[in-house]
Amino acid sequence: MLFLLWAYTPPVMSIGRTLFIGLFLAVCLGASLQAKQLAVIVDKSNNVGGMTANDLVKVFKFDNHKWPDGRPVILVMRDASTPEMQTAIQKLYHMQAEEFKALLAAHQTAVIIVRSEDELLKSVESIPGAVGLVDVYSINGHVNVLKVDGKLPLEPGYYLKGN
């Protein structure tokens, strides 16, 4: 019965239904196309609670090879084609994809490329000195989230906010 009422509506109600469907699709598509909000994560034994955006860039561009406790920095990353890495390349590296791939190739002993967010989380959790970028909604209790310029993900002005 409800289907019949939905299927046959007077022309005035049809405009409202069309508007509703259009808005619904716009919200759904907008949410799926929105860039990811990234969080910087480290293993639980890492005592660094945060860093400046400049220091974060140094870590991710291999200009800073060690944590304050002397452990080597190991970058755990997704493939450059993922939305997370597209945001990272834009915000941290300011490079084209090919330049980014060349940088990683030049520092391959300090980088681990993983296939999924789950694999990234497990790698950062289990490798002392590891650091990675994940979608903020993938964070779990097995890693620490670093503040960037004193802000956590989802706070206004956070450095790695997606577009």
C-alpha positions as CSV (number, residue, x, y, z in Angstrom):
1,M,0.0,0.0,0.0
2,L,2.8,2.4,0.9
3,F,4.5,1.7,-2.5
4,L,1.3,2.6,-4.3
5,L,1.0,5.9,-2.4
6,W,4.7,6.6,-3.2
7,A,4.3,5.6,-6.8
8,Y,1.2,7.7,-7.5
9,T,1.4,11.1,-6.1
10,P,-0.2,14.4,-7.3
11,P,2.2,16.6,-9.4
12,V,2.8,19.0,-6.4
13,M,3.9,16.1,-4.2
14,S,6.0,14.7,-7.0
15,I,8.2,17.9,-7.0
16,G,8.8,17.4,-3.2
17,R,9.7,13.8,-3.7
18,T,12.1,14.6,-6.5
19,L,13.7,17.3,-4.4
20,F,14.0,14.9,-1.5
21,I,15.7,12.2,-3.7
22,G,18.0,14.8,-5.2
23,L,19.1,16.1,-1.8
24,F,19.5,12.6,-0.5
25,L,21.8,11.6,-3.4
26,A,23.8,14.8,-3.1
27,V,24.5,14.2,0.6
28,C,25.5,10.6,-0.1
29,L,27.7,11.4,-3.0
30,G,29.3,14.4,-1.2
31,A,30.2,12.2,1.8
32,S,31.8,9.6,-0.4
33,L,33.8,12.0,-2.5
34,Q,35.0,14.1,0.4
35,A,38.8,13.7,1.1
36,K,39.7,11.7,4.2
37,Q,40.7,13.3,7.4
38,L,44.1,11.9,8.4
39,A,45.5,11.1,11.8
40,V,49.3,10.6,12.5
41,I,49.7,7.4,14.4
42,V,52.7,5.9,16.2
43,D,53.3,2.7,18.2
44,K,52.3,2.7,21.8
45,S,55.8,2.8,23.1
46,N,56.6,6.0,21.3
47,N,56.7,8.8,23.9
48,V,56.2,11.7,21.4
49,G,52.8,13.2,22.0
50,G,52.9,15.7,19.2
51,M,55.0,17.7,16.8
52,T,54.9,20.8,14.7
53,A,53.7,20.6,11.1
54,N,57.3,21.5,10.1
55,D,58.7,18.6,12.1
56,L,56.1,16.3,10.7
57,V,57.1,17.2,7.2
58,K,60.8,16.6,8.1
59,V,59.9,13.1,9.3
60,F,57.8,12.2,6.2
61,K,60.4,13.7,3.8
62,F,63.2,11.7,5.5
63,D,65.0,14.8,6.8
64,N,64.6,13.5,10.4
65,H,65.6,9.8,10.6
66,K,65.4,9.3,14.4
67,W,62.9,9.8,17.2
68,P,64.0,11.7,20.3
69,D,64.7,8.4,22.1
70,G,67.1,7.4,19.3
71,R,64.9,4.8,17.5
72,P,64.9,5.0,13.7
73,V,61.7,6.4,12.1
74,I,60.0,3.8,9.9
75,L,57.2,5.2,7.6
76,V,54.3,2.9,7.1
77,M,52.2,4.0,4.1
78,R,49.5,3.1,1.7
79,D,49.9,3.1,-2.0
80,A,50.2,6.6,-3.5
81,S,46.9,6.2,-5.4
82,T,44.7,5.9,-2.2
83,P,42.7,8.9,-1.0
84,E,44.7,9.1,2.2
85,M,48.0,9.3,0.3
86,Q,46.7,11.8,-2.1
87,T,45.9,14.1,0.8
88,A,49.4,13.4,2.3
89,I,51.2,14.1,-1.0
90,Q,49.3,17.4,-1.2
91,K,49.8,18.5,2.4
92,L,53.2,17.0,3.4
93,Y,55.1,16.5,0.2
94,H,53.9,19.2,-2.2
95,M,55.0,16.9,-5.0
96,Q,53.6,15.2,-8.1
97,A,52.9,11.4,-7.8
98,E,56.1,10.5,-9.8
99,E,58.3,12.7,-7.6
100,F,56.8,11.1,-4.5
101,K,57.5,7.6,-5.9
102,A,61.1,8.5,-6.6
103,L,61.5,9.9,-3.1
104,L,60.2,6.6,-1.6
105,A,62.4,4.5,-3.9
106,A,65.5,6.5,-2.7
107,H,64.6,5.7,1.0
108,Q,63.2,2.2,0.6
109,T,64.8,0.9,3.8
110,A,62.8,3.4,5.9
111,V,59.4,2.8,4.2
112,I,56.9,0.0,4.4
113,I,54.1,0.1,1.8
114,V,50.9,-1.8,2.9
115,R,47.7,-2.7,1.1
116,S,45.1,-1.7,3.7
117,E,44.4,0.5,6.6
118,D,44.1,-2.6,8.8
119,E,47.5,-3.7,7.7
120,L,48.9,-0.2,8.3
121,L,47.5,-0.1,11.9
122,K,48.9,-3.6,12.7
123,S,52.3,-2.6,11.3
124,V,52.5,0.6,13.2
125,E,51.4,-1.2,16.4
126,S,54.0,-3.9,16.1
127,I,57.1,-2.0,14.7
128,P,59.0,0.2,17.2
129,G,59.6,3.6,15.7
130,A,56.8,3.2,13.1
131,V,54.7,6.2,12.1
132,G,51.7,6.2,9.7
133,L,48.7,8.1,8.4
134,V,45.3,6.7,8.7
135,D,41.7,7.8,8.2
136,V,40.7,9.3,11.5
137,Y,37.8,6.8,11.7
138,S,40.2,3.8,11.5
139,I,42.0,4.7,14.8
140,N,42.0,2.0,17.4
141,G,43.4,1.7,20.9
142,H,46.5,-0.1,19.9
143,V,48.3,3.0,18.6
144,N,48.9,6.6,19.8
145,V,47.6,9.6,17.8
146,L,50.0,12.5,17.6
147,K,48.9,16.1,17.9
148,V,50.1,18.3,15.0
149,D,50.7,21.9,16.0
150,G,48.9,21.2,19.3
151,K,45.7,19.9,17.6
152,L,44.2,16.4,17.3
153,P,42.3,15.3,14.2
154,L,38.7,16.7,13.9
155,E,39.8,19.9,15.9
156,P,39.4,23.1,13.9
157,G,42.6,24.1,12.1
158,Y,44.1,20.6,12.1
159,Y,47.0,20.4,9.6
160,L,46.0,17.2,7.8
161,K,42.4,17.9,7.3
162,G,41.2,16.7,3.9
163,N,39.7,19.2,1.4
